[in-house]
Amino acid sequence: MKFLYYDLIFLVAFCLFVFIFLKSKRKNIQREGIVFLYRTKVGLKFITNTAKKLKKILNPAGYASIILGFIMMILMFYLLIKSVFLTAAMPISAPPILPLVPYVPQAFNLPLPPFYFTYWIVIIIIIAVVHEFAHGIFAKHNNIKVKSTGFGFLGPFLAAFVEPDEKQLVKKKPKSQLEIFSAGSFSNLIFAVIFLLILQLFFVLAYQPAGIGFNTAYTSINVSEIKSIGNYSAAAFLNLSNKQLAQINTTLAVMTDNQTYYLAPDLIKDIPISKRIIEKYNAIAVYQDTPAFRADLRGGIEKIGDYKIKKVEDVARALANYTPGETITIKTSEGEYQLTFGKNPQNESRPYLGLSFVQKKGGFSGFISTVTSPFFSPETYVKSRGNEPTTTFFRDLLVWLTLISFLVALFNMLPVGFLDGGRMFYVLMLMITKSKKKSKNGLAIASYIVLIIILAMLFVWFMG
């Protein structure tokens, strides 16, 4: 929370800088609509030299860029359609489409890292420069003049651009045009993979294993069965505002006719984002009354009684040596806890703690999990080697860099007129139909289809 104040100060300072810059450079600023453009020659030499040095690589890379561009176009179309059905099945309080601006995840209580202005400005500069310079490098590779580089300003919001000679561009063969249009998303995709690898290296250097991670046993119960939640009725509690819910820092007892459950602060903070799900299914997630919950067990489990825990299977082996009613000490990365075993609901002769564990996945999903997190298995609990806030800051920055690089690469390939994907789609239609009119009409139809899908998603969310 303390960093937020510094971030807001930085935001104000940046806005002042943009205002002073635009005023001092007003003779060199051109207005196009609501956007102010500042053209420069910065980076042109770099673009030219890079295109020359990478000439042999850019030839096969151009084919890969085009192929991946159309794959991403199809994938994005599929994801949009699937999102409509996902929004209908799992409605959430936040709109399914949100602008990429600072503080939005925090404002909607999304289960994502905080998105500070500091993150935003760093990420926008990196992604935009990579994206636009890739266009410039492939333009130069295809002997097209790059006239200028620069930045666009929409208030404090930035956008980079590289300006190739459009007259030369439209005269080039379709392959050359497709290479240039797809180059931006292609470069963003490559850098997304690079950032993902850096993120994994960061995890190895900044974190260390600290036992086996676990979840305290929870379930979902029908809202109509609830007699009270703390001092509230179920209806009154679920009608609390998000601000009121955020102020609850204590665990609340959830009473039914024959059993008591609990709502801890970590579950309460998730209610604003899942209110629509609660309303649709008339059910709410609660913690069960278990030994682990009563002891407020936290951290990663390192030892159960006299038995060391190095993997999930060790937990079952350790519990096999005890009986219900026995009191033991469980050591975690957070300290030592005294627990008395309960009776296992499935077999009352066996001890029960009330824990669940993340298991390794098999098949393709397991392969993806291994690729994205190769150094720590899913059940491993990790802790920072150094200062936790500093580690978290850089970890979240890398997470956002990776995520936004992927999203920008995909989104930019949508067959919509003002996006690179739209220009690729037009060139493809022109190759097929040999008619500019039919190609323009085809792009217009594709753009309207995308718009209809997005509106359908918003409609389903609004009505959900």
Protein Blocks (a to p, Z undefined) as FASTA:
>chain_A
ZZmmmmmmmmmmmmmmmmmmmmmmmmmpccehjaccdddfehklmmmmmmmmmmmmmmmm
mmmmmmmmmmmmmmmmmmmmmmmmmmmmmccfbdfbdcddehklmmnopabddddfklmm
mmmmmmmmmmmmmmmmmmmmnopacfbgcdddehjbccddddddfklmmmpcfklmmmmm
mmmmmmmmmmmmmmmmmmmmmmmmmpccebjadddddddddfklpmbghjbcfklmmmpc
fklmmmpcbdcddddfkbccdddfklmmmmmmmmmmmmmnopacdddddfklmnopghjd
fbghjbccfbfklmmmmmmmpcehiacddddfkbccdddddddfklmkbccehiacdddd
ehjllmmmmmmmmmbcfklccddfbdfklmmmmmmmmmmmmmmmmmmmmmmmpccfklmk
lmmmmmmmmmmnopaklmmmmmmmmmmmmmmmmmmmmmmmmmZZ
